[in-house]
Amino acid sequence: MKAIEKLTFTDDYMFGQVMKDERICKGVIERLLHIKVDHVELITLQKDISPYYETRGVRYDVYVKDSDKVYDIEMQNRRHTNIEKRTRYYQSMLDVDMLAKGANIKELKESYIIFICRTDPFDLGEPCYKTKTVFEKHPEKIFDDNTHRIFYNASAYKKESDPELYAFLQFVSTNVPEDGFTDEIFDLVEKNKIDEKFRSEYMRCNIHDYDIMEEGREQGIAIGEERARLEAARNFLSENIPEETVSRCTGLTLETVQQLAEELKIYAAQ
């Protein structure tokens, strides 16, 4: 757990809390997309979407909705593998979530998946990557499904291209404010650090995440130990050690050892 005093705007929990401020959230979207946002209807932090209990859900850093658009804004402090498929999955979950709430396919909102990356996500040296789908034999024709996937490389953005966006992305890279907007973000970060409610919630969330991590670690250890016992039993059986002895030495039930012995016989016969 990172010490509260060392948190910056780019840390997950702090990023979400600052983006709860509607004016800052609108300002970030307007700078990233060069559009005017009149209002936002919903700002959800660490939004979990899992339409059905048996499906793998997704957790968005900041999920924003207005009258005709939805935005998923992700802050990336480190490189992730398969970022392309990650955005594909995020997009699919956005659509399923809207449809699950009763929307008709024709009513699906224009959606933006935005990754703010502190390092170059694709190592191509570009400050911004935007993807689009075109027809293979007609590349001039865009397949317009009203979805957008945009990746900002904060480390490579140039001031000459857009001073406001540069100041914001430079702040993401360095944590040093360079204009009024980033000054406002920086001040809100510092206020949150001394806010008792924020501190309490930050500790609670980290303890919860730590408990989940520990539970997963313990389950992983248990699975590893079980696999080790099964492998040891197979080795003993291959040396013609009696099944009862194998059961006693490995801690496996006699029924499990007998099943392993049958599997080894079938494998040997093939």
GUMILUM-18850 format. One record per residue (C-alpha): residue number from 1; residue in one letter; x, y, z. Coordinates in Angstrom, 2 decimals, m for minus. Layout:
// GUMILUM-18850
+-----+------+---------+---------+---------+
: seq : type :      xx :      yy :      zz :
+-----+------+---------+---------+---------+
: NUM :    a :       X :       Y :       Z :
...
+-----+------+---------+---------+---------+
//
This chain:
// GUMILUM-18850
+-----+------+---------+---------+---------+
: seq : type :      xx :      yy :      zz :
+-----+------+---------+---------+---------+
:   1 :    m :    0.00 :    0.00 :    0.00 :
:   2 :    k :    1.40 :    3.36 :   m1.03 :
:   3 :    a :    1.64 :    5.91 :    1.78 :
:   4 :    i :   m1.09 :    8.55 :    1.57 :
:   5 :    e :    1.48 :   11.33 :    1.70 :
:   6 :    k :    3.11 :   10.00 :   m1.48 :
:   7 :    l :   m0.07 :    9.71 :   m3.53 :
:   8 :    t :   m0.29 :   11.70 :   m6.76 :
:   9 :    f :   m3.05 :   12.35 :   m9.26 :
:  10 :    t :   m2.06 :    9.28 :  m11.30 :
:  11 :    d :   m2.55 :    6.77 :   m8.46 :
:  12 :    d :   m5.76 :    4.81 :   m9.00 :
:  13 :    y :   m7.64 :    5.82 :   m5.86 :
:  14 :    m :   m6.57 :    9.46 :   m5.97 :
:  15 :    f :   m7.32 :    9.69 :   m9.70 :
:  16 :    g :  m10.85 :    8.48 :   m9.09 :
:  17 :    q :  m11.48 :   10.81 :   m6.18 :
:  18 :    v :  m10.26 :   13.88 :   m8.05 :
:  19 :    m :  m12.33 :   12.95 :  m11.10 :
:  20 :    k :  m15.43 :   12.94 :   m8.92 :
:  21 :    d :  m15.24 :   16.72 :   m9.17 :
:  22 :    e :  m17.56 :   17.39 :  m12.11 :
:  23 :    r :  m15.72 :   20.50 :  m13.26 :
:  24 :    i :  m12.35 :   18.75 :  m13.29 :
:  25 :    c :  m13.83 :   15.67 :  m14.96 :
:  26 :    k :  m15.35 :   17.83 :  m17.70 :
:  27 :    g :  m12.07 :   19.73 :  m18.07 :
:  28 :    v :  m10.09 :   16.53 :  m18.51 :
:  29 :    i :  m12.50 :   15.17 :  m21.14 :
:  30 :    e :  m12.59 :   18.48 :  m23.00 :
:  31 :    r :   m8.79 :   18.63 :  m23.16 :
:  32 :    l :   m8.41 :   15.02 :  m24.23 :
:  33 :    l :  m11.12 :   15.02 :  m26.89 :
:  34 :    h :  m11.28 :   18.68 :  m27.91 :
:  35 :    i :  m15.04 :   18.75 :  m27.42 :
:  36 :    k :  m17.34 :   20.84 :  m25.27 :
:  37 :    v :  m19.04 :   18.94 :  m22.46 :
:  38 :    d :  m22.18 :   20.69 :  m21.27 :
:  39 :    h :  m22.78 :   18.43 :  m18.29 :
:  40 :    v :  m22.16 :   14.93 :  m17.00 :
:  41 :    e :  m25.01 :   12.84 :  m15.67 :
:  42 :    l :  m22.96 :   10.21 :  m13.92 :
:  43 :    i :  m19.43 :    9.79 :  m12.64 :
:  44 :    t :  m18.70 :    6.32 :  m11.28 :
:  45 :    l :  m15.36 :    5.38 :   m9.79 :
:  46 :    q :  m13.88 :    1.88 :  m10.04 :
:  47 :    k :  m17.13 :    0.83 :  m11.72 :
:  48 :    d :  m17.63 :   m2.93 :  m11.80 :
:  49 :    i :  m19.60 :   m4.28 :  m14.75 :
:  50 :    s :  m20.49 :   m7.95 :  m14.82 :
:  51 :    p :  m23.85 :   m8.44 :  m16.54 :
:  52 :    y :  m24.17 :  m12.05 :  m15.40 :
:  53 :    y :  m22.74 :  m13.50 :  m12.25 :
:  54 :    e :  m20.85 :  m16.22 :  m14.10 :
:  55 :    t :  m19.12 :  m13.84 :  m16.51 :
:  56 :    r :  m15.78 :  m12.18 :  m16.01 :
:  57 :    g :  m16.47 :   m8.58 :  m15.02 :
:  58 :    v :  m14.46 :   m5.47 :  m15.70 :
:  59 :    r :  m13.54 :   m2.60 :  m13.41 :
:  60 :    y :  m13.18 :    0.83 :  m14.96 :
:  61 :    d :  m11.07 :    3.56 :  m13.34 :
:  62 :    v :  m13.55 :    6.33 :  m14.14 :
:  63 :    y :  m16.83 :    5.75 :  m15.95 :
:  64 :    v :  m18.58 :    8.92 :  m17.13 :
:  65 :    k :  m21.91 :    9.28 :  m18.86 :
:  66 :    d :  m23.73 :   12.25 :  m20.34 :
:  67 :    s :  m26.86 :   12.53 :  m22.45 :
:  68 :    d :  m25.42 :   10.93 :  m25.60 :
:  69 :    k :  m21.92 :    9.62 :  m24.78 :
:  70 :    v :  m20.16 :    7.33 :  m22.35 :
:  71 :    y :  m16.48 :    7.59 :  m21.40 :
:  72 :    d :  m14.18 :    5.09 :  m19.77 :
:  73 :    i :  m11.03 :    6.91 :  m18.65 :
:  74 :    e :   m8.11 :    4.74 :  m17.55 :
:  75 :    m :   m4.89 :    5.97 :  m15.95 :
:  76 :    q :   m1.94 :    3.72 :  m16.79 :
:  77 :    n :    1.19 :    4.05 :  m14.66 :
:  78 :    r :    2.85 :    0.96 :  m16.13 :
:  79 :    r :    2.87 :   m1.07 :  m19.30 :
:  80 :    h :    0.17 :   m3.68 :  m19.77 :
:  81 :    t :    0.36 :   m6.57 :  m22.19 :
:  82 :    n :   m2.51 :   m7.13 :  m24.60 :
:  83 :    i :   m3.74 :   m3.56 :  m24.23 :
:  84 :    e :   m5.50 :   m3.92 :  m27.58 :
:  85 :    k :   m7.62 :   m6.83 :  m26.37 :
:  86 :    r :   m8.15 :   m5.10 :  m23.05 :
:  87 :    t :   m9.81 :   m2.17 :  m24.83 :
:  88 :    r :  m11.86 :   m4.56 :  m26.95 :
:  89 :    y :  m13.18 :   m6.19 :  m23.79 :
:  90 :    y :  m13.86 :   m2.86 :  m22.09 :
:  91 :    q :  m15.83 :   m1.74 :  m25.13 :
:  92 :    s :  m17.91 :   m4.91 :  m25.20 :
:  93 :    m :  m18.77 :   m4.55 :  m21.53 :
:  94 :    l :  m19.85 :   m0.94 :  m22.02 :
:  95 :    d :  m22.29 :   m2.04 :  m24.71 :
:  96 :    v :  m23.60 :   m5.02 :  m22.78 :
:  97 :    d :  m24.13 :   m2.84 :  m19.71 :
:  98 :    m :  m26.18 :   m0.32 :  m21.70 :
:  99 :    l :  m28.26 :   m3.07 :  m23.32 :
: 100 :    a :  m28.79 :   m4.78 :  m19.97 :
: 101 :    k :  m30.36 :   m1.56 :  m18.70 :
: 102 :    g :  m33.01 :   m1.71 :  m21.42 :
: 103 :    a :  m31.43 :    0.23 :  m24.25 :
: 104 :    n :  m32.23 :   m0.71 :  m27.83 :
: 105 :    i :  m29.29 :   m1.38 :  m30.16 :
: 106 :    k :  m30.22 :    1.80 :  m32.03 :
: 107 :    e :  m29.92 :    3.71 :  m28.74 :
: 108 :    l :  m26.35 :    2.63 :  m27.96 :
: 109 :    k :  m24.44 :    5.78 :  m27.03 :
: 110 :    e :  m21.26 :    6.96 :  m28.64 :
: 111 :    s :  m18.47 :    5.56 :  m26.50 :
: 112 :    y :  m14.87 :    6.47 :  m25.78 :
: 113 :    i :  m12.24 :    4.21 :  m24.24 :
: 114 :    i :   m9.42 :    6.55 :  m23.22 :
: 115 :    f :   m6.08 :    5.39 :  m21.84 :
: 116 :    i :   m3.82 :    8.05 :  m20.32 :
: 117 :    c :   m0.41 :    6.36 :  m20.35 :
: 118 :    r :    2.68 :    7.71 :  m18.62 :
: 119 :    t :    4.85 :    5.74 :  m21.06 :
: 120 :    d :    4.49 :    4.85 :  m24.72 :
: 121 :    p :    1.97 :    1.96 :  m24.90 :
: 122 :    f :    3.05 :    0.86 :  m28.39 :
: 123 :    d :    6.69 :    2.06 :  m28.62 :
: 124 :    l :    6.03 :    3.92 :  m31.86 :
: 125 :    g :    7.00 :    7.36 :  m30.58 :
: 126 :    e :    3.60 :    8.96 :  m31.12 :
: 127 :    p :    2.06 :   11.29 :  m28.51 :
: 128 :    c :   m1.46 :   10.07 :  m29.30 :
: 129 :    y :   m2.85 :    6.92 :  m30.90 :
: 130 :    k :   m6.38 :    6.77 :  m32.29 :
: 131 :    t :   m7.79 :    3.63 :  m33.84 :
: 132 :    k :  m10.50 :    3.29 :  m36.46 :
: 133 :    t :  m12.05 :    0.49 :  m38.47 :
: 134 :    v :  m12.19 :    0.77 :  m42.24 :
: 135 :    f :  m13.38 :   m1.43 :  m45.09 :
: 136 :    e :  m10.52 :   m3.56 :  m46.37 :
: 137 :    k :  m10.98 :   m2.71 :  m50.05 :
: 138 :    h :  m12.10 :    0.85 :  m49.35 :
: 139 :    p :   m9.74 :    2.24 :  m46.68 :
: 140 :    e :  m11.13 :    5.73 :  m47.28 :
: 141 :    k :  m14.50 :    4.54 :  m45.92 :
: 142 :    i :  m14.76 :    4.38 :  m42.12 :
: 143 :    f :  m16.86 :    1.65 :  m40.54 :
: 144 :    d :  m18.59 :    4.03 :  m38.16 :
: 145 :    d :  m19.95 :    2.17 :  m35.14 :
: 146 :    n :  m19.59 :    5.24 :  m32.90 :
: 147 :    t :  m16.81 :    3.71 :  m30.82 :
: 148 :    h :  m13.45 :    5.36 :  m30.15 :
: 149 :    r :  m10.25 :    4.02 :  m28.61 :
: 150 :    i :   m7.66 :    6.64 :  m27.82 :
: 151 :    f :   m4.26 :    6.26 :  m26.14 :
: 152 :    y :   m2.24 :    9.24 :  m24.91 :
: 153 :    n :    1.50 :    8.89 :  m24.46 :
: 154 :    a :    2.11 :   11.57 :  m21.85 :
: 155 :    s :    5.88 :   11.24 :  m22.16 :
: 156 :    a :    5.93 :   12.37 :  m25.81 :
: 157 :    y :    3.32 :   15.13 :  m26.05 :
: 158 :    k :    4.63 :   18.42 :  m27.45 :
: 159 :    k :    3.62 :   21.85 :  m26.21 :
: 160 :    e :    3.33 :   23.29 :  m29.71 :
: 161 :    s :    0.51 :   20.94 :  m30.68 :
: 162 :    d :   m1.89 :   21.89 :  m27.87 :
: 163 :    p :   m0.74 :   23.94 :  m24.84 :
: 164 :    e :   m3.69 :   23.00 :  m22.61 :
: 165 :    l :   m3.45 :   19.29 :  m23.31 :
: 166 :    y :    0.34 :   19.43 :  m23.06 :
: 167 :    a :    0.10 :   21.04 :  m19.60 :
: 168 :    f :   m2.26 :   18.30 :  m18.44 :
: 169 :    l :   m0.17 :   15.42 :  m19.80 :
: 170 :    q :    3.03 :   17.01 :  m18.54 :
: 171 :    f :    1.42 :   17.11 :  m15.11 :
: 172 :    v :    0.58 :   13.41 :  m15.49 :
: 173 :    s :    4.25 :   12.72 :  m16.26 :
: 174 :    t :    5.91 :   14.96 :  m13.68 :
: 175 :    n :    3.29 :   15.84 :  m11.03 :
: 176 :    v :    4.34 :   19.48 :  m11.53 :
: 177 :    p :    1.42 :   21.82 :  m12.37 :
: 178 :    e :    2.03 :   24.26 :  m15.24 :
: 179 :    d :   m1.29 :   26.10 :  m15.62 :
: 180 :    g :   m4.42 :   27.02 :  m13.71 :
: 181 :    f :   m6.20 :   23.75 :  m14.43 :
: 182 :    t :   m3.37 :   21.51 :  m13.26 :
: 183 :    d :   m2.86 :   23.82 :  m10.26 :
: 184 :    e :   m6.46 :   23.09 :   m9.33 :
: 185 :    i :   m5.93 :   19.34 :   m9.66 :
: 186 :    f :   m2.74 :   19.48 :   m7.61 :
: 187 :    d :   m4.47 :   21.46 :   m4.84 :
: 188 :    l :   m7.34 :   18.98 :   m4.71 :
: 189 :    v :   m4.87 :   16.10 :   m4.42 :
: 190 :    e :   m3.18 :   17.80 :   m1.46 :
: 191 :    k :   m6.54 :   18.52 :    0.20 :
: 192 :    n :   m7.57 :   14.90 :   m0.14 :
: 193 :    k :   m4.39 :   13.76 :    1.58 :
: 194 :    i :   m5.37 :   15.53 :    4.80 :
: 195 :    d :   m9.10 :   14.81 :    4.57 :
: 196 :    e :  m10.04 :   12.28 :    7.26 :
: 197 :    k :  m12.83 :   10.72 :    5.21 :
: 198 :    f :  m10.53 :   10.23 :    2.24 :
: 199 :    r :   m7.80 :    8.76 :    4.43 :
: 200 :    s :  m10.24 :    6.37 :    6.08 :
: 201 :    e :  m11.72 :    5.21 :    2.75 :
: 202 :    y :   m8.27 :    4.79 :    1.22 :
: 203 :    m :   m7.17 :    2.57 :    4.10 :
: 204 :    r :  m10.40 :    0.56 :    3.98 :
: 205 :    c :  m10.14 :   m0.08 :    0.23 :
: 206 :    n :   m6.50 :   m1.11 :    0.48 :
: 207 :    i :   m7.21 :   m3.50 :    3.35 :
: 208 :    h :  m10.05 :   m5.01 :    1.31 :
: 209 :    d :   m7.80 :   m5.42 :   m1.75 :
: 210 :    y :   m5.03 :   m6.86 :    0.44 :
: 211 :    d :   m7.44 :   m9.42 :    1.90 :
: 212 :    i :   m8.49 :  m10.48 :   m1.60 :
: 213 :    m :   m4.84 :  m10.74 :   m2.66 :
: 214 :    e :   m3.97 :  m12.82 :    0.40 :
: 215 :    e :   m6.92 :  m15.11 :   m0.19 :
: 216 :    g :   m5.79 :  m15.62 :   m3.79 :
: 217 :    r :   m2.22 :  m16.27 :   m2.65 :
: 218 :    e :   m3.34 :  m18.87 :   m0.12 :
: 219 :    q :   m5.53 :  m20.55 :   m2.74 :
: 220 :    g :   m2.57 :  m20.56 :   m5.13 :
: 221 :    i :   m0.35 :  m22.17 :   m2.50 :
: 222 :    a :   m3.00 :  m24.82 :   m1.80 :
: 223 :    i :   m3.37 :  m25.58 :   m5.52 :
: 224 :    g :    0.40 :  m25.82 :   m5.87 :
: 225 :    e :    0.67 :  m28.22 :   m2.94 :
: 226 :    e :   m2.12 :  m30.40 :   m4.36 :
: 227 :    r :   m0.40 :  m30.55 :   m7.74 :
: 228 :    a :    2.88 :  m31.48 :   m6.04 :
: 229 :    r :    1.18 :  m34.36 :   m4.18 :
: 230 :    l :   m0.42 :  m35.63 :   m7.39 :
: 231 :    e :    2.89 :  m35.50 :   m9.23 :
: 232 :    a :    4.65 :  m37.30 :   m6.39 :
: 233 :    a :    1.96 :  m39.98 :   m6.39 :
: 234 :    r :    2.37 :  m40.52 :  m10.14 :
: 235 :    n :    6.13 :  m40.91 :   m9.67 :
: 236 :    f :    5.66 :  m43.42 :   m6.83 :
: 237 :    l :    3.11 :  m45.42 :   m8.83 :
: 238 :    s :    5.43 :  m45.54 :  m11.84 :
: 239 :    e :    7.99 :  m47.20 :   m9.55 :
: 240 :    n :    5.40 :  m49.85 :   m8.61 :
: 241 :    i :    5.07 :  m48.66 :   m5.02 :
: 242 :    p :    1.83 :  m50.05 :   m3.48 :
: 243 :    e :   m1.16 :  m47.76 :   m3.70 :
: 244 :    e :   m1.78 :  m47.84 :    0.06 :
: 245 :    t :    1.80 :  m46.69 :    0.68 :
: 246 :    v :    1.46 :  m43.90 :   m1.89 :
: 247 :    s :   m1.75 :  m42.73 :   m0.21 :
: 248 :    r :   m0.12 :  m42.72 :    3.21 :
: 249 :    c :    3.02 :  m40.88 :    2.04 :
: 250 :    t :    1.31 :  m38.19 :   m0.05 :
: 251 :    g :   m1.79 :  m37.59 :    2.05 :
: 252 :    l :   m4.03 :  m38.31 :   m0.93 :
: 253 :    t :   m7.09 :  m40.49 :   m0.49 :
: 254 :    l :   m6.78 :  m44.09 :   m1.59 :
: 255 :    e :   m9.54 :  m43.48 :   m4.14 :
: 256 :    t :   m7.50 :  m40.65 :   m5.72 :
: 257 :    v :   m4.37 :  m42.79 :   m5.86 :
: 258 :    q :   m6.31 :  m45.64 :   m7.44 :
: 259 :    q :   m7.71 :  m43.26 :  m10.06 :
: 260 :    l :   m4.18 :  m42.03 :  m10.83 :
: 261 :    a :   m3.05 :  m45.63 :  m11.19 :
: 262 :    e :   m5.83 :  m46.31 :  m13.70 :
: 263 :    e :   m4.89 :  m43.19 :  m15.67 :
: 264 :    l :   m1.26 :  m44.33 :  m15.80 :
: 265 :    k :   m2.31 :  m47.76 :  m17.09 :
: 266 :    i :   m4.43 :  m46.19 :  m19.84 :
: 267 :    y :   m1.57 :  m43.85 :  m20.79 :
: 268 :    a :    0.90 :  m46.73 :  m20.91 :
: 269 :    a :   m1.42 :  m48.76 :  m23.14 :
: 270 :    q :   m1.73 :  m45.99 :  m25.75 :
+-----+------+---------+---------+---------+
//
